[in-house]
Amino acid sequence: MKKIIFLVCVSFNYVMCAQNKAPINYEKAAQQYKVLLHANPHNNQIRYQYAYCLYQLEQHEQAAPLYEQLIPIFKNTDYFWYQFGTILEQLEQIPAAITAFENAIAINNHPAIYTSLSFCYLKLGNLEKARSVQALQRKILQQEQTEQVWSPDSVQKKTILIHDEAGFGDFFHWIRYAQLLHEKGARIIVSARPALIPILSLCPYIELVIANTDSTNIHNYDHEIAVGSLCTLFNTTIETAPHNTPYLYASENLIDKWKHYFKDNSAFKIGLCWHAQSYFNPATGKTTGAERNIDPRLFQALSNLPNVQLYSLQKINGCMGLPQVKDFIHFFPHDFDESEGRFMDTAAIMTQLDLIITVDTSIEHLAGALSRPVWILLSKPSDWRWFLNKTDSIWYPTVKLFKQRIKGDWTSVMHAITQELTDLLP
């Protein structure tokens, strides 16, 4: 008889610690537990282990009913509710996920659960509730108040230093608040990655842009803040989210260059981006972000529409090994976005395009900030900033959202895109 070793989790704290250990082959374990469960259909411990493996494999559709069945057995265990809440959140069953996370908190006031709970409220568009949950988390961690003690209403003649953080898209999204601070009388200095300096230097509301690689360039300032904290500083709600665009700008010289490039082209010109950056977590053995990517061959249906021409805005990732798409997607010269700086040609080209279609990456934030029409292809689940059940955006008036209804199903999304474009074209 084979010896069975169960991956028993004894507490939520154990689960969190276990994340730092070497990855387990959950795929192989899931196969074994599935066989065992078939032979022992009433064994709830085996049922949980099988469900837990599916949870780790992010097979949420299959895991959810198993967790549902196990509620009477594990209703008093924190890690069970946390895992179930995560599954429900990934399935975008947000009210049920909130209940699960609150059940976990009632058993174990672990601060990590509050992070997941706050993201649920963000996805619902309840930014105020999300901030209150984050405040409870800080209290548990016995942290000092991390929000700025200064108010955006008291920045007249003050110098504000804004620090770069997170991805390029995040930066493009949140830097909108610098314009609001400037309108309130503040002098704005931005410390940013060198790649962002050329395009930020075109913003009239930013007085000085300095490289974040050289701390000696930091000038005197009254207040400082990370760009991602500006939303909290302004106590933003769905109703008050700033959406005035443009707040990023293209170089006039480059606009003239690309206007000349397209001067004899009367086609309906669409810029495409199909690949976002993904990240490998060695602690879990998982890659995150790849679910946002779409096979560019799916865009071929758009090229078959009358008088449509497709152009690649893909620069860093996703351009290798795809010679077959060059039959219907035009690629710009090799020095595109290199000779003048990162995003500089892209921004100017966007002013000459009729539409940008992109996955969730920096390109849509740049297009939205330039006030260009952009259709965003969103995986399931999508980033909280796009909220649930919305086809427009509170952040960008020119954005239209196309969301997966089934995780991984880009075919139906592209069908909707093709139909929408067919209706739009003359």
N, C-alpha and C positions, 0 to 999 in steps of 0.2 A: 504493500500500500504506500502511495506517495505521501511524503511529509508535506503538509501545507503550512506555509509561513504567511501569516496575515500582516498587512501593513496597517496595524491598528494605530489610530491617532487618539491620544489620551486627553488632549486639550488644545485649544486654539493656540496657546503659546508654543506647544510642540509643533504645530503646523507651521507657524512662522519661523521657528528655528530650523525646521527640516528643509526650508527653502534654500538654505545656505550649504546643503550637502550635495554630494555628487548626484547627478540625475539618475532616476530609476527608469528602466525600460517599461513604461506604463502600457505601451502597445502590446507587448508580450504578456504582461500581467493581466491586461484586460481580456485577452483571448483565453487565458487559463481560468480566470474567474467566471467567464461566460459559460465555459464547459462545466465548471463546478456548480454554478447556479442552476443549470439545466438538470443536473443530477440531484441537486438539493434545493428544490424550489421554495422551501419554507425556511431556509437558513438566512436570516436577516443580516448576519455578520458577513456572509459571502455576498449578499446583495449589496451591502454597503461598500465592500471592497471593490466590487465591479463598478458600482456607481462612481466611486472615488477615482478609479482609473480613467473612466470616461470624462470626469471633471478635469483631471490633469491633462487629458488629451484634447480638451476644449471641444468635445463632442456633446455640446450642451443639449441639443434636441433629444438625444438618447438618454442623457443622464437625468434630465428633469423628472420624467415619470417615476424613475427609481427612487429619487430623493422624496418625491411626493408620497410614495408608498411607505417610506421609512420614517415619516414624521412621528407616528405614535411611539416608535422605538427610541428615537434619538432627540425627542423634543426638548430634552433638558441638557443638551450638549451644545456648547458654543461653536465649535468648529463645524458641526453639521449645519447650523443655521447660516454661518458665514459662507460656506461652500454653496449652499442652496441659493443664498442671496446673490452670489456672484454669477451663478448659472442663470438665474432669472434676469439679472441686469444685462447679461450678454444676449439674452433672448429678447431684450427690450420690454420685458414685463415689469416695468418699473414700480408700480404700486406694490406688487407682491414682493419684489426685491427689498423695498423699504421695510415691509413687515418682517421679512426674514432677518435683515440686519438689526432691526430693533430688538428682535427676539435674542439675537446673539449678544447684543449689548446688555440686555437684562440679566444675562448669565455671567458674562465676562466683559467688563468695561475696558476692553483692549482698544488702544487708540487707533490701530490700523483699521478697525471696523468702521470708525467714524469717517475715515477717508472714503471708503466705498459708499457709505450712506450719503455723504455730501455730494458725491458725483451723481447719485440718483436724483437728488433734488435739482442739481444743475441741469440734468437732462430734461426734467419736467419744466424747466424755465423758472423755477423758484429760487432765484439767486439769493434772496434774503435768508431763506431757510438754510440754504447751503452754508452761508457765512456763519449762521448761529451754530450749526453743527461743527464747523471748523473751530469756533471759539470754545466749544465744549471739549474738543480734542486737545487744544492747547492747555486748557485747565487741567485735564488729566495728566498731561505730560509735564505740568508745572512749569510751563514756559511763560516767559514774559510776553506781553502783548506785542505781536510782530507787525501789526498794521502801523502806519505812520501816525504820529500824534498830531501832525499838522493837517490842516484842511485845505482842499483845493480852492476854497473861497478866501484864503488868506495868503495868496502868493503874489499879490501886487508888488512889483519891483524886487521879487525874490529870484534867486538863481536856483534852478532845479536840475540836478544831475540824474539822468535816467540811465540805468545799467541794462545792457543787453543780456538776454538769457534764453534758454530753450532753442527751438528750431527757428529757421528763417521765417516760416509761415506764422509762427506764434508772434515773432517780433513785428512783422508787417501788420498783423491783426491788432495788437495792443498799442502800437505807437500812435494810433489815432488820438489817444488821450493827451499826447504832448501838444497837439493843436489846441485842445480845450484849455490846457494850462496856459499856453501862450495867449489865448484870447482873454484870460483872466489877469493878464499883465505880467506873467512870469517870463524870465529869460531861460531858455532851454539849452542844456548841454547834454549830448548823448555820447556815452561810452559804448562803442559797438565793435563787433568783429570787423577787421579790415575789409572783408569782402562787401560789407554793407555801406562803407563810407561814401562811395561815389553816388549811390542813389539817395542816401539820406542828405547829402550835401545839396540836393536840389529842393529840399523842403524849406519854404520860406519861414516857417515857424520854429525851425531849429537854428539857433545862432551858431553853434559850434558842434562838430562831430570829431571825436578823438578815438584813436584805436584803443581797445580794451587790453591790448597786449603791452601797453606802455603806461604804467601807473604814474610815471613822472609827469605825464601830460594832464593829469587831473587838476583843474583849476579850482579856485575858491568857489564854494557853493553854500547855499543855505539849507537845502534839503536834498536827500538822495532817495531813490526808489528803484526797484527792479521793474522792468517794463511790464511783467506779468502781474504786478501788484496794483497797477493803475486802476484796473476794473474795481477792485475792492476799495481803493482810496475814494473813488467817486460813488461808492455804494450803489453800483449799477443795478437796475432792474430791467425786466423785459421792456417796460414802458419808457425808461430813460436811456437805454443803450444808444450811444452816439452812432449815427449812421450817415453823417454828411460826407460825401465823397465828391471829388478826389481829395486825398490827403497824402498820396505819393504821386510823383511826377516823373515824366520821361524827359530826357535831354532834347532840347529843341534841335540841336545839330543832328542827333541821331534820328529824330523824327523825320527831318528833311532827307536824310540818307535813305531811310526805308520807304519813305513816300516815293522817292525816285525809283527804288527797287520794284515797287508794285505799280508804277504809274500806268502801265499798259494792261493791267490785269483787272478786268471787270467782273471776275468770278466772285461768288460768295465765299469769302476766305475764312477758314476755321483753323485756329491754332489748337493743337492737341498736346496733352501731357498724360501719360498712362502709367507712370511708375513713380512711387513715393519711396523715400528712404526707409529701410527696415533696420531693426536692431536685434542683435543676438544677445540673449541673457545667458551667460555660462552657468549661472547658479541653477537655472531651471532647464537649460538645454532648449529653450524655445526662442523662436524668432517672432518679433512683434512688428506690425506695420505692413508686412507683405500682403495681408488680406485686402489692402487698399488698391493693389495693383490690378490692372486689367490687361489682357492680351491685346496688343494693338491691332491684330488682325481683325478684331471685331469691329473696327472702324471702317472696314472696307465697304460696308453697306452705305455709309454716308457718302463715300466717293462716287457711288453709282447714281446719286441724285443729280439732276441737271444743274449745270453751272456751279458745282461745288468743288472747291480745291482745298485739300488738307495740308497743313504745315505742322511740322514737329517743333514743339517748344521744349522737348525733352533734351536735357543737356548732360547731367551727371550720370544718372542711372538709366537702365532700360534701353540703351541704344546699341548694345552689342548683340551680335548673332541674330539680327532681324532683317536680313537683306530682302526678304520677301515683301516687307511692307513698303519698301522704297518704290514699288510699282504704283502705289496710290497715295503715299505720304511724301511730301517734299521736305527735304532736310536742308537747313541753311549752311553756309560755308563754315569751315572748321574753326575760324576765329570768332564765331558768334559768341557773344558774352565773354570774350577774353580780352580783346585789345582795349576796350573802354571800361571793363570792370563787370563784376558779377551782376546779373539782372538788367544791365543797362540796355543791351540790344533787345532783350525780351520785352522790357517796358515800352520801348519805342515801336517795336513790331506790333505789340498789342493795340496801339493807337490806329494801326492800319488794317487790323482784322475786323471782320464783322461779328465774330463770335469766338469765344474760347471754351473748349470742353476739356475738363481735367478731372483727375482723381483728387482726393483730399491731400493736398500738399501745398508748398509755398506759392505755386503758380496761381491758385485761385485767390489767395489773399492779395497777391500783387495785382491781379486783374481787378478784383473788387475795389481795392484801394485806389486804383487808377480810374474807377468808375466805368470800366469796360464790361460789356455783357458777357457773363460767364455761366456755364452750366456745370454743376459739380456732380460727379458720380460718387455716391457714397456707399461704402460697404455696410453690412449689418454685423455688429452694431457700429454706429458712427460716432464721431466726436461729439461731446456734449454741446458744443457751440451751435450745432445745427438743430438741436432739440428733437422732440418726437413729432411725427405726423405733420411736418411742415414741408412745404415746397418752395418757400421763399426764406429770406434771411433777415433777421432784425439788424444785422451788422452791415449788410451791403444791399442797397436797393436794386442793383443790377444782377443779382444772383438768382438762379433757379436751381432747385435741388432735385436730383433723381436718385432715389434710395433703393437698395436691394430689399425685396420683401422676404427673400429666402437667402440665407447666408451663402455666399459664394456664387450666387446666380447673377452673372453679368449679362447673360443673353437677353433676359426680359428687360433689363435696364436699357440695353442698347436698342431693343425694339421700341421702347417708349421714346428714346432720344430720336430715333429715325422718324417715327411718326410725328413728333413735335416739330422736327426740322422740316419735314414735308409740308406740314400745315403753315409753317412760317415763310417758306420760300414762295416767291411770286409765281 
